[in-house]
Amino acid sequence: MTTSGAAPTFYDEIGGRATIEKIVHVFYSGVATDPLLRPMYPEADLGPAAERFTQFLEQYWGGPTTYSEQRGHPRLRMRHAPFEVTPAAKDAWLAHFRDGLDAAALTPEQDARFWEYAQHAAQFMINTPG
């Protein structure tokens, strides 16, 4: 149970912020050196992007709503519109996300649920054909 007495969310079940932070940290470690993805992150420091992604994933999975409180509706396609998200970029993004999930060592069921979401979201973000 959560401290509020409500039924645990998926966010709670996977270990909350610590787990999301681990996934995001490993993900951005890969992005930092990825020649295809790194140009999509114009900030010299990936820290702010990592924090936004952490907050987004927390909210998506039933954790704090800090993302929407600070940034409004996610509008993911609109926020990514300035960048050419190709099938190759999707594959690179998924490879780094997969590394993050592997590092988190979730249960097979939790991993499958998170991975299914990541695959769907990555496919949805493609805005430029190969």
DSSP file (Angstrom, degrees, kcal/mol; ACC not computed):
  #  RESIDUE AA STRUCTURE BP1 BP2  ACC     N-H-->O    O-->H-N    N-H-->O    O-->H-N    TCO  KAPPA ALPHA  PHI   PSI    X-CA   Y-CA   Z-CA
    1    1 A M              0   0    0      0, 0.0     6,-0.2     0, 0.0     2,-0.1   0.000 360.0 360.0 360.0 151.5    0.0    0.0    0.0
    2    2 A T    >   -     0   0    0      4,-1.7     3,-1.7     1,-0.1     0, 0.0  -0.391 360.0-103.0 -81.0 167.2    1.0    3.6   -0.5
    3    3 A T  T 3  S+     0   0    0      1,-0.3    -1,-0.1     2,-0.1     0, 0.0   0.767 121.4  60.1 -64.8 -23.0    1.3    5.9    2.4
    4    4 A S  T 3  S-     0   0    0      2,-0.1    -1,-0.3     1,-0.1     3,-0.1   0.567 114.7-115.4 -80.2  -6.8   -2.0    7.5    1.4
    5    5 A G  S <  S+     0   0    0     -3,-1.7    -2,-0.1     1,-0.3    -1,-0.1   0.341  74.3 129.3  89.4  -7.5   -3.8    4.2    1.9
    6    6 A A  S    S-     0   0    0      1,-0.1    -4,-1.7    -5,-0.1    -1,-0.3  -0.325  73.3 -82.4 -74.7 162.2   -4.7    3.9   -1.8
    7    7 A A        -     0   0    0     -6,-0.2    -1,-0.1     1,-0.1    -3,-0.1  -0.372  59.5 -95.2 -61.3 143.4   -3.9    0.8   -3.8
    8    8 A P        -     0   0    0      0, 0.0     2,-0.1     0, 0.0    -1,-0.1  -0.328  38.0-139.6 -63.8 142.3   -0.3    0.8   -5.0
    9    9 A T     >  -     0   0    0     53,-0.1     4,-2.7    -3,-0.1     5,-0.2  -0.421  30.2-100.8 -89.4 171.5    0.3    2.1   -8.5
   10   10 A F  H  > S+     0   0    0     51,-0.3     4,-2.1     1,-0.2     6,-0.2   0.884 126.6  58.8 -59.2 -37.6    2.7    0.6  -11.0
   11   11 A Y  H  4>S+     0   0    0     50,-2.2     5,-2.8     1,-0.2     4,-0.5   0.925 108.9  43.2 -55.4 -47.4    5.0    3.4  -10.0
   12   12 A D  H >45S+     0   0    0     49,-0.3     3,-1.2     1,-0.2    -2,-0.2   0.920 110.7  56.0 -64.4 -44.4    4.9    2.2   -6.4
   13   13 A E  H 3<5S+     0   0    0     -4,-2.7    -1,-0.2     1,-0.3    -2,-0.2   0.829 107.2  48.2 -60.8 -34.4    5.2   -1.5   -7.4
   14   14 A I  T 3<5S-     0   0    0     -4,-2.1    -1,-0.3    -5,-0.2    -2,-0.2   0.533 129.2 -89.3 -87.7  -4.3    8.5   -0.9   -9.3
   15   15 A G  T X 5 -     0   0    0     -3,-1.2     3,-0.7    -4,-0.5     4,-0.5   0.560  55.5-117.1 109.5  10.1   10.1    1.1   -6.5
   16   16 A G  T >><S-     0   0    0     -5,-2.8     4,-1.9    -6,-0.2     3,-0.7  -0.207  76.3  -7.6  67.3-147.8    9.1    4.6   -7.3
   17   17 A R  H 3> S+     0   0    0      1,-0.2     4,-3.3     2,-0.2     5,-0.3   0.843 127.9  60.9 -58.2 -39.7   11.5    7.5   -8.1
   18   18 A A  H <> S+     0   0    0     -3,-0.7     4,-1.7     1,-0.2    -1,-0.2   0.900 108.4  44.2 -57.9 -41.0   14.6    5.5   -7.4
   19   19 A T  H <> S+     0   0    0     -3,-0.7     4,-2.3    -4,-0.5    -1,-0.2   0.925 114.2  48.5 -70.2 -44.6   13.8    3.0  -10.1
   20   20 A I  H  X S+     0   0    0     -4,-1.9     4,-2.7     1,-0.2     5,-0.2   0.925 110.6  52.5 -61.1 -43.6   12.7    5.6  -12.6
   21   21 A E  H  X S+     0   0    0     -4,-3.3     4,-2.8     1,-0.2    -1,-0.2   0.887 108.4  50.7 -60.2 -39.0   15.9    7.6  -11.9
   22   22 A K  H  X S+     0   0    0     -4,-1.7     4,-2.3    -5,-0.3     5,-0.3   0.939 111.5  47.2 -64.6 -46.4   18.0    4.5  -12.6
   23   23 A I  H  X S+     0   0    0     -4,-2.3     4,-2.4     1,-0.2    -2,-0.2   0.940 116.0  44.8 -58.7 -48.0   16.3    3.8  -15.9
   24   24 A V  H  X S+     0   0    0     -4,-2.7     4,-2.9     2,-0.2     5,-0.2   0.883 110.8  53.8 -67.1 -39.8   16.6    7.4  -17.0
   25   25 A H  H  X S+     0   0    0     -4,-2.8     4,-1.8    -5,-0.2    -1,-0.2   0.940 112.7  42.6 -61.1 -47.4   20.3    7.7  -15.8
   26   26 A V  H  X S+     0   0    0     -4,-2.3     4,-1.6     2,-0.2    -2,-0.2   0.914 113.6  53.6 -66.1 -41.6   21.3    4.7  -17.9
   27   27 A F  H  X S+     0   0    0     -4,-2.4     4,-2.1    -5,-0.3     3,-0.5   0.953 111.7  43.7 -55.8 -52.7   19.2    5.9  -20.8
   28   28 A Y  H  X S+     0   0    0     -4,-2.9     4,-2.3     1,-0.2    -1,-0.2   0.764 104.8  63.0 -70.9 -24.5   20.9    9.3  -20.9
   29   29 A S  H  < S+     0   0    0     -4,-1.8     4,-0.5    -5,-0.2    -1,-0.2   0.894 109.7  42.1 -62.2 -37.7   24.3    7.8  -20.4
   30   30 A G  H >< S+     0   0    0     -4,-1.6     3,-1.0    -3,-0.5     4,-0.3   0.905 112.8  51.9 -72.7 -43.1   23.7    6.1  -23.8
   31   31 A V  H >< S+     0   0    0     -4,-2.1     3,-1.6     1,-0.2     7,-0.3   0.873  97.9  68.2 -60.3 -37.9   22.2    9.2  -25.4
   32   32 A A  T 3< S+     0   0    0     -4,-2.3    -1,-0.2     1,-0.3    -2,-0.2   0.778 112.4  29.8 -56.0 -29.3   25.1   11.3  -24.3
   33   33 A T  T <  S+     0   0    0     -3,-1.0    -1,-0.3    -4,-0.5    -2,-0.2   0.272  91.3 113.6-114.5   9.9   27.4    9.5  -26.7
   34   34 A D    <>  -     0   0    0     -3,-1.6     4,-2.6    -4,-0.3    -4,-0.0  -0.740  53.6-155.6 -87.9 117.7   24.9    8.5  -29.4
   35   35 A P  T  4 S+     0   0    0      0, 0.0    -1,-0.1     0, 0.0    -4,-0.0   0.751  92.7  45.5 -66.3 -22.6   25.7   10.4  -32.7
   36   36 A L  T  4 S+     0   0    0      2,-0.1     4,-0.1    52,-0.1    53,-0.1   0.878 122.9  31.1 -84.7 -41.7   22.1   10.1  -33.9
   37   37 A L  T >4 S+     0   0    0      1,-0.1     3,-2.2     2,-0.1     4,-0.3   0.830 101.6  73.4 -89.8 -34.4   20.3   11.1  -30.7
   38   38 A R  G >< S+     0   0    0     -4,-2.6     3,-2.0     1,-0.3    -1,-0.1   0.854  90.8  59.4 -55.3 -39.7   22.6   13.5  -29.0
   39   39 A P  G 3  S+     0   0    0      0, 0.0    -1,-0.3     0, 0.0    -2,-0.1   0.708  94.6  66.4 -62.6 -16.4   21.9   16.4  -31.5
   40   40 A M  G <  S+     0   0    0     -3,-2.2    -2,-0.2     1,-0.2    -3,-0.1   0.547  92.3  66.3 -79.4  -6.0   18.2   16.2  -30.5
   41   41 A Y    <   -     0   0    0     -3,-2.0    -1,-0.2    -4,-0.3     8,-0.0  -0.820  64.9-178.8-116.6  88.8   19.2   17.4  -27.0
   42   42 A P        +     0   0    0      0, 0.0     2,-0.2     0, 0.0    -1,-0.1   0.707  51.8  98.4 -67.1 -21.0   20.4   21.0  -27.5
   43   43 A E  S    S-     0   0    0      1,-0.2    -2,-0.1     2,-0.1     6,-0.0  -0.461  72.3-139.5 -68.9 137.3   21.3   21.6  -23.9
   44   44 A A  S    S+     0   0    0     -2,-0.2     2,-0.6     1,-0.1    -1,-0.2   0.874  94.8  53.7 -62.3 -36.9   25.0   21.1  -23.1
   45   45 A D  S    S-     0   0    0      1,-0.1     4,-0.4    -3,-0.0    -1,-0.1  -0.885  71.0-158.7-102.2 123.6   24.0   19.4  -19.9
   46   46 A L  S  > S+     0   0    0     -2,-0.6     4,-2.6     1,-0.2     5,-0.2   0.526  72.2  96.1 -77.6  -4.1   21.6   16.6  -20.2
   47   47 A G  H  > S+     0   0    0      1,-0.2     4,-2.4     2,-0.2    -1,-0.2   0.902  81.4  48.1 -55.0 -48.6   20.5   16.9  -16.6
   48   48 A P  H  > S+     0   0    0      0, 0.0     4,-2.3     0, 0.0    -1,-0.2   0.904 113.2  48.5 -62.1 -39.0   17.5   19.1  -17.2
   49   49 A A  H  > S+     0   0    0     -4,-0.4     4,-2.5     2,-0.2    -2,-0.2   0.909 110.9  51.2 -65.1 -40.7   16.2   16.7  -19.9
   50   50 A A  H  X S+     0   0    0     -4,-2.6     4,-2.6     1,-0.2    -1,-0.2   0.902 110.1  49.3 -63.1 -40.7   16.8   13.7  -17.6
   51   51 A E  H  X S+     0   0    0     -4,-2.4     4,-2.6    -5,-0.2    -2,-0.2   0.919 111.0  49.1 -66.0 -42.4   14.8   15.4  -14.8
   52   52 A R  H  X S+     0   0    0     -4,-2.3     4,-2.5     2,-0.2    -2,-0.2   0.922 112.9  47.6 -61.4 -43.2   11.9   16.2  -17.2
   53   53 A F  H  X S+     0   0    0     -4,-2.5     4,-2.7     2,-0.2     5,-0.2   0.901 111.0  51.6 -65.6 -40.6   11.9   12.6  -18.5
   54   54 A T  H  X S+     0   0    0     -4,-2.6     4,-2.6     1,-0.2    -2,-0.2   0.946 112.2  45.9 -59.2 -48.7   12.0   11.3  -14.9
   55   55 A Q  H  X S+     0   0    0     -4,-2.6     4,-2.4     2,-0.2    12,-0.4   0.890 111.9  51.7 -63.4 -39.5    9.1   13.5  -14.0
   56   56 A F  H  X S+     0   0    0     -4,-2.5     4,-2.9     2,-0.2    -2,-0.2   0.952 112.6  44.6 -62.1 -48.9    7.2   12.4  -17.1
   57   57 A L  H  X S+     0   0    0     -4,-2.7     4,-2.1     2,-0.2     6,-0.2   0.882 111.3  54.2 -65.4 -37.4    7.6    8.7  -16.4
   58   58 A E  H  <>S+     0   0    0     -4,-2.6     5,-3.5    -5,-0.2    -1,-0.2   0.958 113.1  42.5 -57.7 -50.1    6.8    9.2  -12.7
   59   59 A Q  H ><5S+     0   0    0     -4,-2.4     3,-1.6     3,-0.2    -2,-0.2   0.923 111.4  54.6 -64.3 -44.8    3.5   10.8  -13.7
   60   60 A Y  H 3<5S+     0   0    0     -4,-2.9    -1,-0.2     1,-0.3    -2,-0.2   0.888 110.8  46.0 -56.8 -40.6    2.7    8.4  -16.4
   61   61 A W  T 3<5S-     0   0    0     -4,-2.1   -50,-2.2    -5,-0.2   -51,-0.3   0.293 130.3 -87.2 -92.0  10.6    3.0    5.4  -14.1
   62   62 A G  T < 5S+     0   0    0     -3,-1.6    -3,-0.2    -4,-0.2    -2,-0.1   0.612  88.9 117.1 102.0  12.9    1.0    6.9  -11.2
   63   63 A G  S   <S-     0   0    0     -5,-3.5    -1,-0.1     1,-0.3   -53,-0.0   0.021  72.9 -27.2 -92.2-156.1    3.6    8.9   -9.2
   64   64 A P        -     0   0    0      0, 0.0     3,-0.4     0, 0.0    -1,-0.3  -0.139  50.2-136.5 -56.5 150.8    3.8   12.6   -8.5
   65   65 A T     >  +     0   0    0      1,-0.2     4,-2.1     2,-0.1     5,-0.2   0.002  64.2 124.9 -98.6  27.5    2.2   14.9  -11.1
   66   66 A T  H  >  +     0   0    0      1,-0.2     4,-2.3     2,-0.2     5,-0.3   0.853  65.4  61.9 -56.2 -38.5    5.1   17.3  -11.0
   67   67 A Y  H  > S+     0   0    0    -12,-0.4     4,-3.0    -3,-0.4     5,-0.4   0.958 109.7  38.1 -55.7 -55.0    5.6   17.1  -14.7
   68   68 A S  H  > S+     0   0    0      1,-0.2     4,-1.9     3,-0.2    -1,-0.2   0.853 113.3  57.2 -67.2 -34.6    2.2   18.5  -15.6
   69   69 A E  H  < S+     0   0    0     -4,-2.1    -1,-0.2     1,-0.2    -2,-0.2   0.875 119.6  30.7 -62.5 -36.6    2.3   21.0  -12.7
   70   70 A Q  H  < S+     0   0    0     -4,-2.3    -2,-0.2    -3,-0.2    -1,-0.2   0.796 137.6  19.4 -91.8 -31.4    5.5   22.5  -14.1
   71   71 A R  H  < S-     0   0    0     -4,-3.0    -3,-0.2     1,-0.3    -2,-0.2   0.472  92.9-133.3-123.1  -4.9    5.1   22.0  -17.9
   72   72 A G     <  +     0   0    0     -4,-1.9    -1,-0.3    -5,-0.4    -2,-0.1  -0.420  67.6   1.3  80.8-161.7    1.4   21.4  -18.6
   73   73 A H  S    S-     0   0    0      1,-0.1     0, 0.0    -2,-0.1     0, 0.0  -0.310  74.7-121.9 -59.6 141.0    0.1   18.6  -20.8
   74   74 A P        -     0   0    0      0, 0.0     5,-0.2     0, 0.0    -1,-0.1   0.861  33.2-177.8 -56.9 -39.2    3.0   16.4  -22.1
   75   75 A R     >  +     0   0    0      1,-0.1     4,-2.6     3,-0.1     5,-0.2   0.890   8.4 179.5  40.5  54.7    2.1   17.1  -25.8
   76   76 A L  H  > S+     0   0    0      1,-0.2     4,-1.7     2,-0.2     5,-0.1   0.881  71.0  48.6 -58.8 -45.4    5.0   14.7  -26.7
   77   77 A R  H  > S+     0   0    0      1,-0.2     4,-0.8     2,-0.2    -1,-0.2   0.916 113.3  48.2 -63.5 -40.9    4.6   14.9  -30.5
   78   78 A M  H >4 S+     0   0    0      1,-0.2     3,-0.8     2,-0.2    -2,-0.2   0.920 110.6  50.7 -64.5 -43.4    4.5   18.7  -30.4
   79   79 A R  H 3< S+     0   0    0     -4,-2.6    -1,-0.2     1,-0.2    -2,-0.2   0.795 116.0  42.3 -65.6 -27.5    7.5   18.9  -28.2
   80   80 A H  H >< S+     0   0    0     -4,-1.7     3,-2.0    -5,-0.2    -1,-0.2   0.480  85.6  99.0 -96.9  -3.3    9.5   16.6  -30.5
   81   81 A A  T << S+     0   0    0     -3,-0.8    -1,-0.2    -4,-0.8    -2,-0.1   0.807  73.5  62.2 -56.4 -34.1    8.3   18.2  -33.8
   82   82 A P  T 3  S+     0   0    0      0, 0.0     2,-0.3     0, 0.0    -1,-0.3   0.667  99.0  70.0 -67.7 -11.4   11.4   20.3  -34.2
   83   83 A F  S <  S-     0   0    0     -3,-2.0     2,-1.1   -43,-0.0    44,-0.1  -0.814  87.4-118.9-110.1 145.2   13.5   17.1  -34.5
   84   84 A E        -     0   0    0     -2,-0.3     2,-1.0    42,-0.1    -3,-0.1  -0.708  30.0-169.5 -81.2 101.9   13.6   14.5  -37.2
   85   85 A V        +     0   0    0     -2,-1.1    42,-2.0    40,-0.2    43,-1.8  -0.819  15.6 176.8 -96.4 100.9   12.5   11.4  -35.4
   86   86 A T     >  -     0   0    0     -2,-1.0     4,-2.5    40,-0.2     5,-0.2  -0.455  47.7-100.6 -96.9 168.8   13.2    8.7  -37.9
   87   87 A P  H  > S+     0   0    0      0, 0.0     4,-2.3     0, 0.0     5,-0.1   0.876 126.5  53.4 -56.8 -35.8   12.8    4.9  -37.6
   88   88 A A  H  > S+     0   0    0      2,-0.2     4,-2.3     1,-0.2     5,-0.2   0.900 108.1  49.1 -66.3 -39.4   16.6    4.7  -37.0
   89   89 A A  H  > S+     0   0    0      2,-0.2     4,-2.9     1,-0.2     5,-0.2   0.902 109.6  52.8 -64.7 -40.4   16.3    7.3  -34.2
   90   90 A K  H  X S+     0   0    0     -4,-2.5     4,-2.8     1,-0.2    -2,-0.2   0.931 109.6  48.6 -58.7 -45.9   13.4    5.3  -32.7
   91   91 A D  H  X S+     0   0    0     -4,-2.3     4,-2.1     2,-0.2    -2,-0.2   0.899 112.5  47.4 -63.6 -41.0   15.6    2.2  -32.7
   92   92 A A  H  X S+     0   0    0     -4,-2.3     4,-2.0     2,-0.2    -1,-0.2   0.922 112.1  50.4 -65.3 -43.4   18.5    4.0  -31.1
   93   93 A W  H  X S+     0   0    0     -4,-2.9     4,-2.3     1,-0.2    -2,-0.2   0.929 111.4  48.5 -59.2 -46.2   16.2    5.5  -28.4
   94   94 A L  H  X S+     0   0    0     -4,-2.8     4,-2.9     1,-0.2    -1,-0.2   0.873 106.7  56.3 -64.7 -36.2   14.8    2.0  -27.7
   95   95 A A  H  X S+     0   0    0     -4,-2.1     4,-1.8     1,-0.2    -1,-0.2   0.922 111.5  42.8 -61.9 -43.1   18.2    0.5  -27.4
   96   96 A H  H  X S+     0   0    0     -4,-2.0     4,-1.8     2,-0.2    -1,-0.2   0.867 114.2  50.9 -71.6 -35.0   19.2    3.0  -24.7
   97   97 A F  H  X S+     0   0    0     -4,-2.3     4,-2.6     2,-0.2    -2,-0.2   0.901 107.3  54.0 -66.7 -39.6   15.8    2.6  -23.0
   98   98 A R  H  X S+     0   0    0     -4,-2.9     4,-2.7     1,-0.2    -2,-0.2   0.911 106.0  52.9 -59.9 -42.1   16.3   -1.2  -23.0
   99   99 A D  H  X S+     0   0    0     -4,-1.8     4,-2.1     1,-0.2    -1,-0.2   0.906 109.0  50.4 -59.2 -41.3   19.6   -0.7  -21.3
  100  100 A G  H  X S+     0   0    0     -4,-1.8     4,-1.5     2,-0.2    -2,-0.2   0.922 110.8  47.5 -63.3 -44.6   17.9    1.4  -18.6
  101  101 A L  H  X>S+     0   0    0     -4,-2.6     4,-0.9     1,-0.2     5,-0.6   0.909 110.2  52.9 -63.4 -40.8   15.2   -1.2  -18.1
  102  102 A D  H ><5S+     0   0    0     -4,-2.7     3,-0.7     1,-0.2    -1,-0.2   0.905 107.9  51.5 -60.6 -40.5   17.8   -4.0  -17.9
  103  103 A A  H 3<5S+     0   0    0     -4,-2.1    -1,-0.2     1,-0.2    -2,-0.2   0.811 103.5  59.0 -65.7 -29.7   19.7   -2.0  -15.2
  104  104 A A  H 3<5S-     0   0    0     -4,-1.5    -1,-0.2    -3,-0.2    -2,-0.2   0.725  92.0-149.9 -74.2 -21.0   16.5   -1.6  -13.2
  105  105 A A  T <<5 +     0   0    0     -4,-0.9    -3,-0.1    -3,-0.7    -2,-0.1   0.920  26.3 178.7  51.8  51.7   16.1   -5.4  -12.9
  106  106 A L      < -     0   0    0     -5,-0.6    -1,-0.1     1,-0.1   -92,-0.1  -0.243  39.0 -84.9 -72.3 168.5   12.3   -5.3  -12.7
  107  107 A T     >  -     0   0    0      1,-0.1     4,-3.1     4,-0.0     5,-0.3  -0.366  46.1-105.7 -65.9 159.2   10.3   -8.5  -12.5
  108  108 A P  H  > S+     0   0    0      0, 0.0     4,-2.3     0, 0.0     5,-0.2   0.881 122.5  49.3 -55.6 -38.0    9.6  -10.0  -15.9
  109  109 A E  H  > S+     0   0    0      2,-0.2     4,-2.1     1,-0.2     5,-0.2   0.923 113.1  45.4 -68.6 -44.1    6.0   -8.8  -15.7
  110  110 A Q  H  > S+     0   0    0      2,-0.2     4,-2.6     1,-0.2     5,-0.2   0.918 113.5  50.5 -64.0 -43.6    6.9   -5.3  -14.8
  111  111 A D  H  X S+     0   0    0     -4,-3.1     4,-3.1     1,-0.2     5,-0.2   0.927 109.7  50.3 -59.9 -45.9    9.6   -5.2  -17.4
  112  112 A A  H  X S+     0   0    0     -4,-2.3     4,-2.3    -5,-0.3    -1,-0.2   0.902 111.7  48.2 -61.6 -41.4    7.2   -6.4  -20.1
  113  113 A R  H  X S+     0   0    0     -4,-2.1     4,-1.7     2,-0.2    -1,-0.2   0.929 115.3  43.6 -65.7 -45.2    4.7   -3.8  -19.2
  114  114 A F  H  X S+     0   0    0     -4,-2.6     4,-2.4     1,-0.2    -2,-0.2   0.910 114.7  50.0 -66.7 -42.3    7.3   -0.9  -19.2
  115  115 A W  H  X S+     0   0    0     -4,-3.1     4,-2.6    -5,-0.2     5,-0.2   0.880 107.1  54.2 -65.5 -39.3    8.9   -2.2  -22.4
  116  116 A E  H  X S+     0   0    0     -4,-2.3     4,-2.2    -5,-0.2    -1,-0.2   0.923 110.2  47.6 -60.4 -43.4    5.5   -2.4  -24.2
  117  117 A Y  H  X S+     0   0    0     -4,-1.7     4,-3.0     2,-0.2     5,-0.2   0.945 111.2  50.6 -61.4 -47.7    4.9    1.2  -23.3
  118  118 A A  H  X S+     0   0    0     -4,-2.4     4,-2.6     1,-0.2     5,-0.2   0.902 110.9  48.5 -59.4 -43.2    8.4    2.3  -24.5
  119  119 A Q  H  X S+     0   0    0     -4,-2.6     4,-2.1     2,-0.2    -1,-0.2   0.924 113.5  46.5 -63.9 -44.0    8.0    0.5  -27.8
  120  120 A H  H  X S+     0   0    0     -4,-2.2     4,-2.3    -5,-0.2    -2,-0.2   0.939 114.3  47.4 -62.8 -47.6    4.5    2.1  -28.4
  121  121 A A  H  X S+     0   0    0     -4,-3.0     4,-1.4     1,-0.2    -2,-0.2   0.903 111.5  50.6 -62.9 -42.2    5.7    5.6  -27.4
  122  122 A A  H  X S+     0   0    0     -4,-2.6     4,-0.5    -5,-0.2     3,-0.3   0.906 111.2  47.9 -64.2 -41.6    8.8    5.4  -29.6
  123  123 A Q  H >< S+     0   0    0     -4,-2.1     3,-1.1     1,-0.2    -1,-0.2   0.902 109.5  54.2 -64.8 -40.6    6.8    4.3  -32.6
  124  124 A F  H 3< S+     0   0    0     -4,-2.3    -1,-0.2     1,-0.2    -2,-0.2   0.785 102.0  59.4 -62.9 -29.2    4.3    7.1  -32.0
  125  125 A M  H 3< S+     0   0    0     -4,-1.4    -1,-0.2    -3,-0.3   -40,-0.2   0.628  73.3 115.7 -81.0 -13.3    7.1    9.7  -32.0
  126  126 A I    <<  +     0   0    0     -3,-1.1   -40,-0.2    -4,-0.5   -42,-0.1  -0.384  27.2 159.5 -59.8 126.2    8.3    9.0  -35.5
  127  127 A N        +     0   0    0    -42,-2.0   -41,-0.2     1,-0.2    -1,-0.2   0.332  58.5  55.9-129.0   1.5    7.7   12.1  -37.6
  128  128 A T  S    S-     0   0    0    -43,-1.8    -1,-0.2   -44,-0.0   -44,-0.0  -0.967  81.2-126.5-138.8 118.6   10.1   11.6  -40.5
  129  129 A P              0   0    0      0, 0.0   -43,-0.0     0, 0.0    -2,-0.0  -0.236 360.0 360.0 -61.8 155.4   10.1    8.5  -42.7
  130  130 A G              0   0    0    -44,-0.1   -44,-0.1   -42,-0.0     0, 0.0   0.489 360.0 360.0 -55.4 360.0   13.4    6.6  -43.1
